Amino acid sequence: MSSPSKKRKLNSGKKLPAAQSKGLEYFFSRQKQSDALESSPGEDGASSGAPSGASTALADEELARKLQAEWDQEVANGVSTASGSRSLASRGQHAEATTEALEGDSTPASPSHPQQSAAETTPEKQDAKKTLSLQSTGMAEDSITASIPLDESPLIFEPSKYIKELQDVWASEGGDASYALLARCFVLVSATTSRIKIVDTLVNCLRILIESDPSSLLPAVWLATNSISPPYISMELGLGGSAISKALRQVCGLDNRSLKAIYDKYGDPGDVAFEAKKKQSFTLRKPKPLTIKGVYQSLVKIATTRGQGSGETKQRIVDRLLQDARGGEESRFIVRTVSQYLRIGAVKTTMLIALSRAFLLSKAPGSEYGTRNVSELSTLKKEELAEIWSKAEEIVKASFARHPNYNDLVPALLDIGVCEELLLRCGLKLHVPLRPMLGSITRDLSEMLTKLQGRDFACEFKYDGQRAQVHCDEEGRVSIFSRHLELMTGKYPDLVELVPKIRGEGIGSFIMEGEVVAVDRETGQLKNFQTLTNRARKDVALGDVKIDVCLFAFDLMYLNGQSLLGRPFRERRELLRSLFIEVAHHFTWVNSLDATSGDSEAVLEFFKSALENKCEGIMVKILDNMPDLPYVGGEPEQPPEDGEKLSLPKSRAKGKGKTKSSTKGDGEEKPARSRRKPLLATYEPDKRLDSWLKVKKDYNSSFDTLDMIPVAGWHGQGRKAKWWSPILMAVRNEESGTLEAVCKCMSGFTDAFYKANKERYDDGDESGEPNNTKLQRPSFVEYYGPTPDVWFEPREVWEMAFADITLSPVYTAAIGLVSDERGLSLRFPRFLKKREDKSIDEASTSEFLAGLWRKQEAKAAASTPKNGEAEMEDVQEGDEDE
């Protein structure tokens, strides 16, 4: 871009060509006769003739505004230019901004002005009637939205105070809720680690939308959860980093070197967009304020665009989103959204809690369901309020677990609010997967038998395969879903063809669950999971199947239009085995044994048999409901119900972790046991309960494992200098959505693994092209120790073994859960294997890590007296060396 001084040289006596009439030079030449204008103070009080580059730029801006005003007066045909497009309001970061000149539609765009070229291709430019329009990219963000205290307690916050003013602003911009409101919510949520604050902020934002623009609520929920569709509907954006980089270059006028410098400094794509937007000076079209609906619809269009020219279409959409983003914060979250790294802590559980509370307090115009009186709620005791929240949360969570699609849940909430009818509106539905029930981990068979003392239970082989949920309707249409709810019908055409053969007489529709295992079709011998992964993932033709599979069914959740979730496991299993037909080496039941806690020898033999048959271990399931039987198990591994957690401040809050985690005396463990729900034999979607227990071959009383995420690495020493060693491992904080570093690992790796891992996480030093790496710590990773040489993009889950868990002054994982000042780390961590069957959303949590530590401490206290923490501190220092 030409500097202001060079533009002035064009006016030093040279005549402009006639064809360039009414360009900036024409206006400048008209003003030469008045020296007073050039010597008048600029916006900051400095003279335009001052030598300062910043002052000169500001004088040029003032001059351009005055020239624009004169040009508007000359236009006699009534064409009006929006005053907002001429506004050059600056936020203070743009003192170095320079002026761009538009020579008129007849003037070709200069290659050095990519923004000008882009503007001239848009409809807005074609209809501009040759009107000069300069737009500051540092334009003031929505001041009304920015002033709303969304992080107040919902019992204090009053949406009605702000709705009228917001609706007036939205009406002038098309009528729909602006994206600025959602961006404001994201800013506040990102600025806190308190889960209470995160939930409160989301609740208040949702309440404003419920009461002012209900049609924008559903898109807002999708955007806040960083998705645009449920997992079983494939809608991938398909955007790479290059599309975002290109958009930033085009919109912000940056070259490759400038953009790379910003990325090297900040690392996070959203932060890069924030800084790049600040460096942009002007645009040549008036940006249209983003709306929540508009952003969501743009993402859907990106995901659904196919065929020739789709890349260019997607690029234009991304460009337009960034062009229309007002200020740096909107740009930050637009880029994080399209790059699918929003990371604001609005994980699934948090959003469901926020929805339940928002609909308890607010209702859409025209709705007739009842809401709770805020004044009355404010007078309740903490425990009473927590109970009210908890009941609403349980209904919303249960509805979503059975029918995990916001497209159905949100409209139902807008219609009837939070009530029992919601469970019927969002109940089981064929071809919509329900979230699977999960099993708790037990360390060994003796612990399992202790937990289930006095109960009848079934032991089942835990096959080394892929969990599958099979849906079939009365017309014979079949859908197969993974444990992550992804549609994989196209992966198993042989199972689809098998379904008509296994349906017994009178079977219309059903939902069945089982394990798909690779087998030898002739002998029926089981093969390992790795063999199954070699099968193509989608669009497999029946004739191309080379890896045979068998479906081992273990549960039946739906039959002929009726839900079986509330039936005990013994009844569900009897229906499954009596109504369906076995097909040798294709379809059968899981191998099982019914037993009680007194049958320890038989259970041990069954466990050994499972291992001999290449299974991972066994699953143990309660057969019948006995709600009055006392629970005799130990400290729960999983956190208590979410309603209880939310009645307290976030786990990281000082002074709030001791009551929950202390194990100093036997008396303090009793409240934890008393909170446990009775062990029921019903099917509980999306819950991990002791009704189902898993005992794997790797679990024993002295050997625990964690599923952890590699997040960073250092260059190794000696022959390992070209590889990453050690590697920083993290668990996930289920409440905030962050990843919390736990330890460094350098044990258990082979040279072949080191080589493959360096290729997967390539910093680009040798290849010149980085892959899955960052130079700066991602904002969603919590680690404050020595800086790694490279940060990894979280991509995979590794199973890790360790000697024991220690308190750490360096690592902050689970801080507040076991100690107010220290987190947890692992002593002698060792890599076991990659968990190909798990996504990062299923990695171990900090809550689970804290549960293991409590068990370890309880066991140590039972065997030897406690000698203080000095030994633990020494162990931690040794772990750092390891």
Rosetta blueprint (number, residue, H / E / L):
1 M L
2 S L
3 S L
4 P H
5 S H
6 K H
7 K H
8 R H
9 K H
10 L L
11 N L
12 S L
13 G L
14 K L
15 K L
16 L L
17 P L
18 A H
19 A H
20 Q H
21 S L
22 K L
23 G L
24 L H
25 E H
26 Y H
27 F H
28 F H
29 S H
30 R H
31 Q H
32 K L
33 Q L
34 S L
35 D H
36 A H
37 L H
38 E H
39 S H
40 S L
41 P E
42 G L
43 E L
44 D L
45 G L
46 A L
47 S E
48 S L
49 G L
50 A L
51 P L
52 S L
53 G H
54 A H
55 S H
56 T H
57 A H
58 L H
59 A H
60 D H
61 E H
62 E H
63 L H
64 A H
65 R H
66 K H
67 L H
68 Q H
69 A H
70 E H
71 W H
72 D H
73 Q H
74 E H
75 V L
76 A L
77 N L
78 G L
79 V L
80 S L
81 T L
82 A L
83 S H
84 G H
85 S H
86 R H
87 S L
88 L L
89 A L
90 S L
91 R L
92 G L
93 Q L
94 H L
95 A L
96 E L
97 A L
98 T L
99 T L
100 E L
101 A L
102 L L
103 E L
104 G L
105 D L
106 S L
107 T L
108 P L
109 A L
110 S L
111 P L
112 S L
113 H L
114 P H
115 Q H
116 Q H
117 S H
118 A H
119 A H
120 E H
121 T L
122 T L
123 P H
124 E H
125 K H
126 Q H
127 D L
128 A L
129 K L
130 K L
131 T L
132 L L
133 S L
134 L L
135 Q E
136 S E
137 T L
138 G L
139 M L
140 A L
141 E L
142 D L
143 S H
144 I H
145 T H
146 A H
147 S L
148 I L
149 P L
150 L L
151 D L
152 E L
153 S L
154 P L
155 L L
156 I L
157 F L
158 E L
159 P L
160 S H
161 K H
162 Y H
163 I H
164 K H
165 E H
166 L H
167 Q H
168 D H
169 V H
170 W H
171 A H
172 S H
173 E L
174 G L
175 G L
176 D L
177 A L
178 S E
179 Y H
180 A H
181 L H
182 L H
183 A H
184 R H
185 C H
186 F H
187 V H
188 L H
189 V H
190 S H
191 A L
192 T L
193 T L
194 S L
195 R H
196 I H
197 K H
198 I H
199 V H
200 D H
201 T H
202 L H
203 V H
204 N H
205 C H
206 L H
207 R H
208 I H
209 L H
210 I H
211 E H
212 S H
213 D L
214 P H
215 S H
216 S H
217 L H
218 L H
219 P H
220 A H
221 V H
222 W H
223 L H
224 A H
225 T L
226 N L
227 S L
228 I L
229 S L
230 P L
231 P L
232 Y L
233 I L
234 S L
235 M L
236 E L
237 L L
238 G L
239 L L
240 G L
241 G H
242 S H
243 A H
244 I H
245 S H
246 K H
247 A H
248 L H
249 R H
250 Q H
251 V H
252 C H
253 G L
254 L L
255 D L
256 N H
257 R H
258 S H
259 L H
260 K H
261 A H
262 I H
263 Y H
264 D H
265 K H
266 Y H
267 G L
268 D L
269 P H
270 G H
271 D H
272 V H
273 A H
274 F H
275 E H
276 A H
277 K H
278 K H
279 K H
280 Q L
281 S L
282 F E
283 T E
284 L L
285 R L
286 K L
287 P L
288 K L
289 P L
290 L L
291 T E
292 I H
293 K H
294 G H
295 V H
296 Y H
297 Q H
298 S H
299 L H
300 V H
301 K H
302 I H
303 A H
304 T H
305 T L
306 R L
307 G L
308 Q L
309 G L
310 S H
311 G H
312 E H
313 T H
314 K H
315 Q H
316 R H
317 I H
318 V H
319 D H
320 R H
321 L H
322 L H
323 Q H
324 D H
325 A L
326 R L
327 G H
328 G H
329 E H
330 E H
331 S H
332 R H
333 F H
334 I H
335 V H
336 R H
337 T H
338 V H
339 S L
340 Q L
341 Y L
342 L L
343 R L
344 I L
345 G L
346 A L
347 V L
348 K H
349 T H
350 T H
351 M H
352 L H
353 I H
354 A H
355 L H
356 S H
357 R H
358 A H
359 F H
360 L H
361 L H
362 S L
363 K L
364 A L
365 P L
366 G L
367 S L
368 E L
369 Y L
370 G L
371 T L
372 R L
373 N L
374 V H
375 S H
376 E H
377 L H
378 S H
379 T L
380 L L
381 K L
382 K H
383 E H
384 E H
385 L H
386 A H
387 E H
388 I H
389 W H
390 S H
391 K H
392 A H
393 E H
394 E H
395 I H
396 V H
397 K H
398 A H
399 S H
400 F H
401 A H
402 R H
403 H L
404 P L
405 N L
406 Y H
407 N H
408 D H
409 L H
410 V H
411 P H
412 A H
413 L H
414 L H
415 D H
416 I H
417 G L
418 V L
419 C L
420 E L
421 E H
422 L H
423 L H
424 L H
425 R H
426 C L
427 G L
428 L L
429 K E
430 L L
431 H L
432 V E
433 P L
434 L L
435 R L
436 P L
437 M L
438 L E
439 G E
440 S E
441 I E
442 T L
443 R L
444 D L
445 L H
446 S H
447 E H
448 M H
449 L H
450 T H
451 K H
452 L L
453 Q L
454 G L
455 R L
456 D L
457 F E
458 A E
459 C E
460 E E
461 F E
462 K E
463 Y L
464 D L
465 G L
466 Q E
467 R E
468 A E
469 Q E
470 V E
471 H E
472 C E
473 D L
474 E L
475 E L
476 G L
477 R L
478 V E
479 S E
480 I E
481 F E
482 S L
483 R L
484 H L
485 L L
486 E L
487 L E
488 M L
489 T H
490 G H
491 K H
492 Y L
493 P H
494 D H
495 L H
496 V H
497 E H
498 L H
499 V H
500 P H
501 K H
502 I H
503 R E
504 G L
505 E L
506 G L
507 I L
508 G L
509 S L
510 F E
511 I E
512 M E
513 E E
514 G E
515 E E
516 V E
517 V E
518 A E
519 V E
520 D L
521 R L
522 E L
523 T L
524 G L
525 Q L
526 L E
527 K L
528 N L
529 F H
530 Q H
531 T H
532 L H
533 T H
534 N L
535 R L
536 A L
537 R L
538 K L
539 D L
540 V L
541 A L
542 L H
543 G H
544 D H
545 V L
546 K L
547 I L
548 D L
549 V E
550 C E
551 L E
552 F E
553 A E
554 F E
555 D E
556 L E
557 M E
558 Y E
559 L E
560 N L
561 G L
562 Q E
563 S E
564 L L
565 L L
566 G L
567 R L
568 P L
569 F H
570 R H
571 E H
572 R H
573 R H
574 E H
575 L H
576 L H
577 R H
578 S H
579 L H
580 F E
581 I L
582 E L
583 V E
584 A L
585 H L
586 H L
587 F E
588 T E
589 W E
590 V L
591 N L
592 S E
593 L E
594 D E
595 A E
596 T L
597 S L
598 G L
599 D L
600 S H
601 E H
602 A H
603 V H
604 L H
605 E H
606 F H
607 F H
608 K H
609 S H
610 A H
611 L H
612 E H
613 N L
614 K L
615 C L
616 E L
617 G E
618 I E
619 M E
620 V E
621 K E
622 I E
623 L L
624 D L
625 N L
626 M L
627 P L
628 D L
629 L L
630 P L
631 Y L
632 V L
633 G L
634 G L
635 E L
636 P L
637 E L
638 Q L
639 P L
640 P L
641 E L
642 D H
643 G H
644 E H
645 K H
646 L H
647 S L
648 L L
649 P L
650 K L
651 S L
652 R L
653 A L
654 K L
655 G L
656 K L
657 G L
658 K H
659 T H
660 K H
661 S H
662 S L
663 T L
664 K L
665 G L
666 D H
667 G H
668 E H
669 E L
670 K H
671 P H
672 A H
673 R H
674 S H
675 R L
676 R L
677 K L
678 P L
679 L L
680 L L
681 A L
682 T L
683 Y L
684 E L
685 P L
686 D L
687 K L
688 R E
689 L E
690 D E
691 S E
692 W E
693 L E
694 K E
695 V E
696 K E
697 K L
698 D L
699 Y L
700 N E
701 S L
702 S L
703 F E
704 D L
705 T E
706 L E
707 D E
708 M E
709 I E
710 P E
711 V E
712 A E
713 G E
714 W E
715 H E
716 G L
717 Q L
718 G H
719 R H
720 K H
721 A L
722 K L
723 W L
724 W E
725 S E
726 P E
727 I E
728 L E
729 M E
730 A E
731 V E
732 R E
733 N L
734 E L
735 E L
736 S L
737 G L
738 T L
739 L E
740 E E
741 A E
742 V E
743 C E
744 K E
745 C E
746 M L
747 S L
748 G L
749 F L
750 T L
751 D H
752 A H
753 F H
754 Y H
755 K H
756 A H
757 N H
758 K H
759 E H
760 R H
761 Y L
762 D E
763 D L
764 G L
765 D L
766 E L
767 S L
768 G L
769 E L
770 P L
771 N E
772 N L
773 T E
774 K E
775 L L
776 Q L
777 R L
778 P L
779 S L
780 F L
781 V E
782 E E
783 Y L
784 Y L
785 G L
786 P L
787 T L
788 P L
789 D L
790 V E
791 W E
792 F E
793 E L
794 P L
795 R L
796 E L
797 V L
798 W E
799 E E
800 M E
801 A E
802 F L
803 A L
804 D E
805 I E
806 T E
807 L E
808 S E
809 P L
810 V L
811 Y L
812 T L
813 A L
814 A L
815 I L
816 G L
817 L L
818 V L
819 S L
820 D L
821 E L
822 R L
823 G E
824 L E
825 S E
826 L E
827 R E
828 F L
829 P L
830 R E
831 F E
832 L E
833 K E
834 K E
835 R L
836 E L
837 D L
838 K L
839 S L
840 I H
841 D H
842 E H
843 A L
844 S L
845 T E
846 S H
847 E H
848 F H
849 L H
850 A H
851 G H
852 L H
853 W H
854 R H
855 K H
856 Q H
857 E H
858 A H
859 K H
860 A H
861 A H
862 A H
863 S H
864 T L
865 P L
866 K L
867 N L
868 G L
869 E L
870 A H
871 E H
872 M H
873 E H
874 D H
875 V H
876 Q H
877 E H
878 G H
879 D H
880 E H
881 D H
882 E L
